[in-house]
Amino acid sequence: MLQTRYHFVGIGGVGMSAIAQVLNGEELLITGSDRAHDQGGNRVVFSKLAAQGITLFPQNGSGVTQHTSFVVVSTAIEEDNPDIRAARRLAVPIVKRAELLAQLFNAKYGIAIGGTSGKTTVTGMVGWALDAAGLAPSVLNGGAILNYVSDTAIGNAKRGSSNIVCIEADESDGSIVHYRPKVAAVTNITKEHKTLDELFALFDSFAKATSDLVVLNADDPTLARLTVEAQRVTFGVAARADVKAEDVELLAGGSRFRVGQRTYALSVPGAHNVSNALVAIAIARHLNADEAKVAEGLRTFQGIARRLARVAEVNGVLVLDDYAHNPAEIAVAIAAARHGRRRVLAVYQPHGFGPTRFVRQELADAFAASLTPADALFMPEIYYAGGTADKSLSSRDLVADLRQRGVVAEFAAERSELLAAITRAAQPGDVVLVMGARDETLTDLCQQIARELKADGTAGRMVIGYGL
């Protein structure tokens, strides 16, 4: 009998590569293609996939043969893609990524983490805490969990030995409605991708489809209106909640807090991560996990790649790299980065012309509320990932919005301008916070900023690291 073979079109994508790695651990034959691979990009990801035994083909149709069982695609793959044409010609079934993930998830004891912000970190925390408690879950995430990163593992997926699977449930493409969780969590609902009414309907369906436990953020009053037919447990810091953090102490590199009689410590910074940890505690309690081992798991959780990642400190100027791209995430990232620092020098690259236009007012509100007159914001042009888009909006327009609100903001059309502006502005005690989604060169920009600061004489000592 021929071995079942899955061919992933666009296998370098974070969602696609996660499924591919988990299936690869189940003794299936996994192949894939990606335009970025053909162009020599994203080499770390592709080298790690190859090291796991996943065969990579050029995206020219050659990876799809009569022996291919299924071709897996995401919504980003066009119908005229050579691999898709080959699948149509050979009558190979084409499966959407979200549908395949739902099939894998619904067949197991599924834990799904949803919400418009924070779900990637929460998924990582839940997975690692349950692992620490010996529950051995499989984990599929939208970002690299640093605890799982190795010479061969990307870190966004881990195949466990139990029947438990923990996933990040994405609402942006509506695929969240395919899941039938045993346990679900919703971190928050804020405007992104869709209107608040559309998002509420998606999360309401998600909560209603959950059979055993729904964990909801009591600090977001919108979530109280979700339809929950399973057991409901709330978590919170400010509000009354079933799982409540008390005696919260925020530190430069983490936090300490108490839940009931037990004290927890985190090695990742920010008040938002205290809230995130409460989800893991609530779910672990439901699964009767050893609380002492869960606490140790949370203490040793290293975080998610590009979530307040400490790239360098150059003579008192700290450079952080963060994935924040929607208004709620921007506010959280700035608040966490500010802790113990004199000023925030923020760099924000908007992602996509359509999404930026959709939340333009909310972006202005977030920056105006989060930045002080002593801070500064530097904004390069909106990131363009390809395809058809109305490009009539520019970051220059967002900068004009912010200046009208009293924010010190500067547009930088070229990276050389951006580097020069930051180098001029940075002083000891400042934090340079680089924010933006999907553009892998933003981490390179952080490293460039550190080098420029050192060359300028702002620094003598340069310390490179990851995580705070």
C-alpha positions as CSV (number, residue, x, y, z in Angstrom):
1,M,0.0,0.0,0.0
2,L,1.3,3.4,-0.9
3,Q,2.2,5.8,1.9
4,T,-0.3,8.7,2.3
5,R,1.4,11.8,0.9
6,Y,0.5,15.4,1.6
7,H,1.9,18.2,-0.5
8,F,1.8,21.7,1.0
9,V,1.7,24.6,-1.4
10,G,3.2,27.5,0.5
11,I,4.7,25.3,3.2
12,G,6.8,28.2,4.6
13,G,3.8,29.9,6.0
14,V,3.5,29.7,9.8
15,G,0.2,27.9,9.7
16,M,1.1,25.5,6.9
17,S,4.5,24.6,8.3
18,A,2.9,23.8,11.7
19,I,0.5,21.2,10.3
20,A,3.2,19.8,8.0
21,Q,5.6,19.2,11.0
22,V,2.9,17.5,13.1
23,L,1.8,15.3,10.3
24,N,5.4,14.5,9.4
25,G,5.8,13.1,12.9
26,E,2.9,10.6,12.2
27,E,4.9,8.7,9.6
28,L,3.1,10.2,6.6
29,L,5.1,11.4,3.6
30,I,5.2,15.2,3.6
31,T,6.4,17.4,0.7
32,G,6.0,21.0,0.0
33,S,6.8,24.0,-2.2
34,D,7.0,27.7,-1.6
35,R,7.8,30.7,-3.8
36,A,10.0,32.2,-1.0
37,H,12.1,29.0,-1.1
38,D,12.5,29.3,-4.9
39,Q,13.7,32.9,-4.3
40,G,16.2,31.9,-1.6
41,G,14.3,33.5,1.2
42,N,13.4,32.3,4.7
43,R,16.3,29.9,4.7
44,V,16.1,29.0,8.4
45,V,12.6,27.8,8.1
46,F,13.2,25.7,5.0
47,S,16.4,24.2,6.2
48,K,14.6,23.1,9.4
49,L,11.8,21.5,7.4
50,A,14.3,19.7,5.2
51,A,16.2,18.5,8.4
52,Q,12.9,16.9,9.6
53,G,12.7,14.9,6.4
54,I,10.2,17.0,4.5
55,T,11.1,17.1,0.8
56,L,10.9,20.6,-0.8
57,F,10.2,21.0,-4.5
58,P,10.2,24.1,-6.7
59,Q,6.8,25.6,-7.0
60,N,6.4,24.6,-10.7
61,G,4.1,21.6,-10.4
62,S,6.8,19.0,-10.1
63,G,6.0,18.2,-6.5
64,V,2.5,17.0,-7.4
65,T,2.4,13.5,-8.9
66,Q,-0.1,10.6,-9.4
67,H,1.2,9.3,-6.0
68,T,0.2,12.5,-4.1
69,S,-2.8,11.8,-1.9
70,F,-3.8,15.4,-1.0
71,V,-2.6,18.9,-2.0
72,V,-3.0,21.3,0.9
73,V,-3.5,25.0,0.2
74,S,-4.1,28.2,2.2
75,T,-6.4,31.1,1.1
76,A,-3.3,32.9,-0.1
77,I,-2.7,30.4,-3.0
78,E,-4.1,31.5,-6.4
79,E,-6.0,29.0,-8.6
80,D,-3.4,29.4,-11.4
81,N,-0.5,28.3,-9.2
82,P,1.5,25.6,-11.0
83,D,1.0,23.1,-8.2
84,I,-2.8,23.7,-8.2
85,R,-2.9,23.2,-12.0
86,A,-1.0,19.9,-11.6
87,A,-3.4,18.7,-8.9
88,R,-6.4,19.5,-11.2
89,R,-4.8,17.8,-14.1
90,L,-4.1,14.6,-12.1
91,A,-7.4,14.7,-10.1
92,V,-5.5,15.0,-6.8
93,P,-7.9,16.2,-4.0
94,I,-7.2,19.7,-2.8
95,V,-7.7,20.4,0.9
96,K,-7.7,23.9,2.5
97,R,-5.3,24.3,5.4
98,A,-8.1,25.3,7.8
99,E,-10.2,22.3,6.9
100,L,-7.3,19.9,7.4
101,L,-6.4,21.5,10.8
102,A,-10.1,21.2,11.9
103,Q,-10.1,17.5,10.9
104,L,-6.9,16.8,13.0
105,F,-8.2,18.9,15.9
106,N,-11.7,17.7,16.1
107,A,-10.6,14.1,16.2
108,K,-8.7,14.7,19.5
109,Y,-9.1,16.3,22.8
110,G,-8.9,19.8,21.4
111,I,-8.0,23.0,23.2
112,A,-8.4,26.1,21.0
113,I,-7.2,29.6,21.9
114,G,-9.1,32.4,20.2
115,G,-9.2,36.2,20.5
116,T,-8.1,39.1,18.4
117,S,-4.9,39.7,20.5
118,G,-2.7,37.5,22.6
119,K,-3.8,34.1,21.3
120,T,-0.3,33.2,20.0
121,T,1.3,33.7,23.3
122,V,-1.5,32.1,25.2
123,T,-1.3,29.0,23.0
124,G,2.4,28.8,23.7
125,M,1.9,29.2,27.4
126,V,-0.8,26.6,27.6
127,G,1.2,24.1,25.5
128,W,4.4,24.5,27.5
129,A,2.6,24.5,30.9
130,L,0.8,21.3,30.1
131,D,4.0,19.8,28.8
132,A,5.7,20.7,32.0
133,A,2.9,18.9,33.9
134,G,3.5,15.8,31.9
135,L,0.3,15.9,29.7
136,A,2.4,15.8,26.5
137,P,0.0,17.8,24.1
138,S,0.5,18.4,20.5
139,V,0.8,22.1,19.8
140,L,0.2,24.1,16.6
141,N,0.8,27.8,16.8
142,G,0.9,31.0,14.8
143,G,4.4,31.9,16.1
144,A,7.5,30.2,17.2
145,I,7.4,29.1,20.8
146,L,11.0,29.7,22.0
147,N,11.0,26.7,24.3
148,Y,10.4,24.4,21.3
149,V,13.0,26.0,18.9
150,S,16.0,23.8,18.1
151,D,18.5,23.2,15.3
152,T,15.8,21.3,13.4
153,A,12.5,22.6,14.9
154,I,10.9,25.9,13.9
155,G,9.1,26.1,17.2
156,N,5.6,26.8,15.9
157,A,4.6,23.1,16.3
158,K,5.3,20.1,18.5
159,R,3.9,16.6,18.1
160,G,2.9,15.3,21.5
161,S,2.4,11.7,22.7
162,S,-1.1,12.2,24.2
163,N,-4.5,12.7,22.7
164,I,-4.5,16.4,23.7
165,V,-3.9,19.0,21.0
166,C,-3.7,22.8,21.6
167,I,-4.1,25.2,18.7
168,E,-4.2,28.9,17.9
169,A,-7.7,29.4,16.4
170,D,-7.6,32.1,13.7
171,E,-10.6,34.3,13.2
172,S,-9.2,36.5,10.4
173,D,-10.3,34.1,7.6
174,G,-13.4,32.8,9.4
175,S,-11.9,29.3,9.8
176,I,-12.5,29.4,13.6
177,V,-16.1,28.2,12.9
178,H,-14.7,24.8,11.8
179,Y,-13.5,23.8,15.2
180,R,-15.3,21.7,17.8
181,P,-13.2,22.3,20.9
182,K,-13.4,20.4,24.1
183,V,-11.8,23.5,25.7
184,A,-11.8,27.0,24.3
185,A,-10.5,30.3,25.5
186,V,-11.3,33.8,24.2
187,T,-8.8,36.5,25.2
188,N,-10.6,39.6,23.9
189,I,-12.5,41.0,20.9
190,T,-11.2,44.2,19.3
191,K,-11.6,45.5,15.8
192,E,-9.3,43.9,13.3
193,H,-9.9,42.3,9.9
194,K,-13.6,42.5,10.5
195,T,-16.2,44.7,12.2
196,L,-16.9,44.1,15.9
197,D,-20.3,42.7,15.1
198,E,-18.8,40.2,12.6
199,L,-16.1,39.2,15.1
200,F,-18.6,38.8,17.9
201,A,-20.7,36.4,15.7
202,L,-17.6,34.3,14.9
203,F,-16.5,34.0,18.6
204,D,-20.1,33.4,19.7
205,S,-20.2,30.4,17.3
206,F,-16.8,29.3,18.5
207,A,-17.9,29.4,22.2
208,K,-21.2,27.7,21.4
209,A,-19.4,24.8,19.7
210,T,-17.3,24.1,22.7
211,S,-18.4,21.1,24.8
212,D,-16.5,21.0,28.1
213,L,-15.0,24.4,29.2
214,V,-15.0,28.0,27.9
215,V,-12.4,30.3,29.5
216,L,-13.3,34.0,29.1
217,N,-11.5,37.3,29.9
218,A,-13.5,39.0,32.6
219,D,-11.5,42.2,31.9
220,D,-13.2,42.4,28.5
221,P,-16.9,42.9,29.3
222,T,-17.9,42.1,25.7
223,L,-17.1,38.5,26.3
224,A,-19.8,38.1,28.9
225,R,-22.4,38.2,26.1
226,L,-21.0,35.1,24.3
227,T,-23.3,32.1,24.2
228,V,-21.7,29.4,26.4
229,E,-23.4,26.0,26.8
230,A,-20.3,24.4,28.4
231,Q,-18.8,25.2,31.8
232,R,-17.8,28.9,32.0
233,V,-14.7,30.0,33.8
234,T,-13.5,33.6,33.8
235,F,-10.0,35.0,34.3
236,G,-8.9,38.5,35.0
237,V,-6.6,41.0,36.7
238,A,-8.8,44.1,37.2
239,A,-12.3,42.5,37.2
240,R,-13.9,39.9,39.5
241,A,-13.0,36.5,38.1
242,D,-12.9,32.8,38.9
243,V,-9.1,32.8,38.2
244,K,-7.9,36.1,39.4
245,A,-4.3,37.5,39.7
246,E,-3.6,39.4,42.9
247,D,-0.6,41.1,44.4
248,V,0.8,41.6,40.9
249,E,4.4,42.8,40.8
250,L,5.7,43.8,37.4
251,L,9.5,43.5,36.9
252,A,11.9,44.5,34.2
253,G,12.2,40.9,33.0
254,G,8.9,39.3,34.1
255,S,6.4,39.4,36.9
256,R,5.2,37.8,40.1
257,F,1.5,37.3,41.1
258,R,-0.7,35.2,43.3
259,V,-3.7,33.1,42.3
260,G,-5.4,31.8,45.4
261,Q,-2.7,30.5,47.8
262,R,-0.1,29.9,45.1
263,T,2.5,32.4,43.9
264,Y,3.5,32.3,40.2
265,A,6.4,33.9,38.4
266,L,6.9,34.7,34.7
267,S,10.1,35.3,32.8
268,V,8.3,37.3,30.1
269,P,7.5,41.0,30.7
270,G,4.2,42.9,30.8
271,A,0.9,43.0,32.6
272,H,-0.7,41.4,29.5
273,N,1.4,38.2,30.1
274,V,0.0,37.9,33.6
275,S,-3.4,37.9,32.0
276,N,-2.2,35.4,29.4
277,A,-0.9,33.1,32.1
278,L,-4.3,33.0,33.9
279,V,-5.7,31.2,30.8
280,A,-3.1,28.4,31.2
281,I,-3.8,28.1,34.9
282,A,-7.5,27.8,34.3
283,I,-7.1,25.2,31.6
284,A,-4.5,23.2,33.6
285,R,-6.9,23.2,36.6
286,H,-9.7,21.8,34.4
287,L,-7.4,19.0,33.3
288,N,-6.3,18.3,36.9
289,A,-2.7,19.0,36.1
290,D,-0.2,19.3,38.9
291,E,-0.3,23.0,39.8
292,A,3.3,23.1,41.1
293,K,4.5,21.7,37.7
294,V,2.3,24.1,35.9
295,A,3.8,27.0,37.9
296,E,7.3,25.8,37.0
297,G,6.3,25.6,33.3
298,L,5.0,29.2,33.4
299,R,8.2,30.3,35.1
300,T,10.4,28.7,32.4
301,F,8.2,29.8,29.5
302,Q,10.6,31.8,27.2
303,G,8.0,33.5,25.1
304,I,7.2,33.7,21.4
305,A,9.5,34.9,18.7
306,R,9.1,38.6,17.9
307,R,7.1,39.3,21.0
308,L,9.1,41.9,22.9
309,A,12.2,40.1,21.9
310,R,15.4,41.7,23.3
311,V,17.6,42.1,20.2
312,A,20.3,44.2,21.7
313,E,21.2,46.7,24.4
314,V,23.7,49.4,23.3
315,N,25.1,51.4,26.1
316,G,21.7,51.9,27.8
317,V,19.6,51.9,24.6
318,L,17.4,48.8,24.5
319,V,16.2,47.5,21.1
320,L,13.1,45.3,21.1
321,D,11.4,43.4,18.3
322,D,7.6,42.9,18.4
323,Y,4.9,41.5,16.2
324,A,2.3,44.0,17.4
325,H,0.2,45.2,14.4
326,N,-3.3,45.9,15.6
327,P,-4.2,48.8,17.9
328,A,-4.7,46.7,21.0
329,E,-1.4,44.9,20.6
330,I,0.4,48.2,20.0
331,A,-0.9,49.6,23.3
332,V,0.2,46.5,25.2
333,A,3.6,46.4,23.6
334,I,4.3,50.1,24.3
335,A,3.2,49.7,27.9
336,A,5.4,46.7,28.5
337,A,8.4,48.2,26.7
338,R,8.1,51.4,28.8
339,H,8.7,49.6,32.1
340,G,11.9,51.1,33.7
341,R,12.8,53.1,30.6
342,R,13.1,56.9,30.1
343,R,11.4,57.2,26.7
344,V,9.9,55.0,24.1
345,L,11.1,55.5,20.5
346,A,8.6,53.4,18.6
347,V,8.9,52.2,15.0
348,Y,5.7,50.9,13.5
349,Q,5.3,49.5,10.0
350,P,1.6,49.2,9.1
351,H,0.8,45.8,7.5
352,G,-1.3,45.9,4.3
353,F,-3.2,48.8,2.7
354,G,-6.6,47.4,3.3
355,P,-6.1,46.4,6.9
356,T,-4.5,49.8,7.7
357,R,-7.3,51.7,6.1
358,F,-9.8,49.6,8.1
359,V,-8.3,50.5,11.5
360,R,-6.9,53.9,10.7
361,Q,-8.8,55.8,13.4
362,E,-8.1,53.1,16.0
363,L,-4.4,53.2,15.2
364,A,-4.4,56.9,15.8
365,D,-6.3,56.4,19.1
366,A,-3.8,53.7,20.3
367,F,-0.7,55.7,19.6
368,A,-2.2,59.0,21.0
369,A,-3.2,57.2,24.3
370,S,0.1,55.2,24.6
371,L,2.8,57.7,23.7
372,T,3.8,60.7,25.8
373,P,5.1,64.0,24.5
374,A,8.6,62.9,25.4
375,D,8.3,59.8,23.2
376,A,8.6,59.6,19.4
377,L,7.1,57.4,16.6
378,F,8.9,56.7,13.3
379,M,6.8,55.1,10.6
380,P,8.1,53.6,7.3
381,E,5.7,53.0,4.4
382,I,2.9,50.5,4.6
383,Y,4.1,46.9,4.0
384,Y,2.9,45.5,0.7
385,A,2.8,41.7,0.4
386,G,1.6,41.6,-3.2
387,G,-1.7,41.3,-4.9
388,T,-4.2,43.9,-5.9
389,A,-4.6,46.7,-3.4
390,D,-5.8,50.3,-3.3
391,K,-2.5,52.1,-2.4
392,S,-4.0,55.6,-2.1
393,L,-3.3,55.5,1.7
394,S,0.3,56.1,2.9
395,S,2.0,56.0,6.3
396,R,2.5,59.7,5.6
397,D,-1.3,60.1,6.1
398,L,-1.1,58.3,9.4
399,V,1.7,60.5,10.6
400,A,-0.4,63.5,9.7
401,D,-3.3,62.1,11.8
402,L,-1.0,61.6,14.7
403,R,0.6,65.0,14.6
404,Q,-2.8,66.5,14.8
405,R,-3.3,64.5,18.0
406,G,0.0,65.9,19.4
407,V,2.1,62.8,18.9
408,V,5.7,63.3,17.9
409,A,5.7,61.3,14.7
410,E,8.0,61.1,11.6
411,F,7.5,59.4,8.2
412,A,10.6,57.7,6.8
413,A,10.3,56.6,3.2
414,E,13.6,54.8,3.2
415,R,15.3,52.7,5.8
416,S,18.4,54.9,5.7
417,E,16.2,57.8,6.8
418,L,14.7,55.7,9.5
419,L,18.1,54.6,10.8
420,A,19.5,58.1,10.8
421,A,16.4,59.5,12.6
422,I,16.6,56.9,15.4
423,T,20.3,57.3,15.8
424,R,19.9,61.1,16.2
425,A,17.1,60.7,18.7
426,A,18.3,57.7,20.9
427,Q,19.8,58.5,24.3
428,P,20.8,56.2,27.2
429,G,17.7,55.0,29.1
430,D,15.6,54.9,25.9
431,V,13.9,51.8,24.4
432,V,13.6,51.4,20.7
433,L,10.5,49.3,20.0
434,V,10.1,48.0,16.5
435,M,6.6,46.8,15.7
436,G,5.0,45.2,12.6
437,A,3.7,41.9,11.3
438,R,4.9,39.4,8.8
439,D,7.8,41.3,7.3
440,E,10.8,39.1,8.3
441,T,13.2,42.0,7.6
442,L,12.0,43.9,10.6
443,T,14.2,41.7,12.8
444,D,17.1,42.7,10.5
445,L,16.1,46.3,11.0
446,C,16.4,45.9,14.8
447,Q,19.9,44.6,14.3
448,Q,20.7,47.4,11.9
449,I,19.5,49.9,14.5
450,A,21.8,48.4,17.1
451,R,24.8,48.5,14.8
452,E,24.1,52.1,13.8
453,L,23.8,53.1,17.5
454,K,27.2,51.4,18.2
455,A,28.9,53.0,15.2
456,D,27.5,56.4,16.2
457,G,29.2,56.2,19.6
458,T,25.9,56.0,21.5
459,A,27.3,52.7,22.8
460,G,30.3,51.0,23.9
461,R,28.9,47.7,24.9
462,M,26.5,45.7,22.7
463,V,24.7,42.7,24.3
464,I,22.7,40.4,21.9
465,G,20.0,38.2,23.3
466,Y,16.4,37.0,22.8
467,G,13.5,37.3,25.2
468,L,13.3,39.5,28.2
